[in-house]
Amino acid sequence: MNKSESTVYVLSGYAKCSATQKGKYKHGNKHSIGLLTTDENYQDNINQLKTFIKDLGWESIMFCMVEEVDDINTLSNEVLVSSFLRAQKNGQSLVVNDHPITVH
């Protein structure tokens, strides 16, 4: 598998819950997020990626760090492994930390 087929870019940051019916997430709370994408041009397509996250019920999206992951075996967290596989299959995947950073 060449690099473009196996590389997943992990954009880490924060977002605020904007949906009133998000189940375990309360409207107005800010959570850490990770967007996993196979889009090599993620910088050029950042608005499309943010739209994907907004459509899932999040707003005030801020990315702070980007990492390249070429080898799934470097991931030790089960949630990240499943998100990595989902990103490879669907092009992108969102992971949200269940515990809020700020509570409203």
C-alpha positions in Angstrom: 0.0 0.0 0.0 1.5 3.4 -0.9 1.5 6.4 1.4 -1.6 8.1 -0.1 -3.6 4.9 0.4 -2.7 4.3 4.0 -2.0 7.7 5.5 -4.7 9.2 7.8 -4.4 12.8 9.0 -5.6 13.4 12.6 -6.7 16.9 13.2 -7.1 17.5 17.0 -8.9 20.3 18.6 -12.1 21.5 20.2 -15.8 22.0 19.4 -18.9 23.1 21.1 -22.1 21.0 21.1 -24.7 22.9 19.1 -27.5 20.3 19.0 -30.1 20.2 21.8 -30.7 16.4 21.5 -27.2 14.9 21.4 -27.8 12.3 24.1 -24.6 12.2 26.2 -23.5 15.6 25.0 -25.1 18.7 26.5 -25.8 21.8 24.3 -23.1 24.5 24.9 -20.5 22.2 26.4 -17.1 22.2 24.7 -15.4 18.9 24.0 -12.0 17.8 22.6 -12.4 16.3 19.1 -10.3 14.4 16.6 -11.1 14.4 12.9 -9.4 11.6 11.0 -9.3 12.1 7.3 -7.6 10.6 4.3 -7.7 14.0 2.5 -4.1 14.9 1.7 -5.3 18.4 0.9 -7.0 18.8 4.3 -5.6 22.4 4.6 -7.2 23.5 1.4 -10.5 21.7 2.3 -10.7 22.7 5.9 -14.1 24.4 5.4 -15.6 21.2 4.0 -14.2 19.3 6.9 -15.7 21.8 9.3 -19.0 21.5 7.5 -18.9 17.7 8.1 -18.5 18.3 11.8 -21.2 21.0 11.9 -23.6 18.6 10.3 -23.0 16.2 13.1 -24.1 18.9 15.7 -20.9 20.8 16.6 -19.9 24.4 16.2 -17.0 26.8 17.2 -14.6 24.2 15.7 -10.9 24.9 16.4 -8.0 22.6 15.3 -4.8 22.9 17.2 -2.6 20.0 16.0 -2.3 17.7 13.0 -0.6 14.3 13.0 0.1 11.9 10.1 -0.6 8.2 10.9 0.7 5.7 8.4 0.6 2.6 10.5 -2.5 1.5 12.4 -0.3 -0.6 14.7 1.0 2.6 16.2 -2.4 3.3 17.7 -3.1 1.7 21.1 -6.5 3.2 21.8 -9.5 1.0 20.5 -11.6 4.1 19.7 -8.8 5.6 17.5 -8.2 2.2 15.8 -11.9 1.9 14.8 -12.0 5.6 13.8 -8.8 5.1 11.7 -10.5 2.2 9.9 -13.7 4.2 9.4 -11.7 7.1 7.9 -9.9 4.8 5.5 -13.3 3.4 4.4 -15.4 6.6 4.4 -12.7 9.3 3.9 -13.2 10.8 7.3 -14.3 10.0 10.9 -15.0 12.1 14.0 -14.0 11.2 17.5 -15.4 13.2 20.5 -14.2 12.9 24.0 -17.3 12.1 26.2 -16.0 14.3 29.1 -16.6 18.0 28.4 -13.8 20.6 28.7 -16.2 23.3 29.7 -19.7 22.8 31.2 -22.7 25.1 30.5 
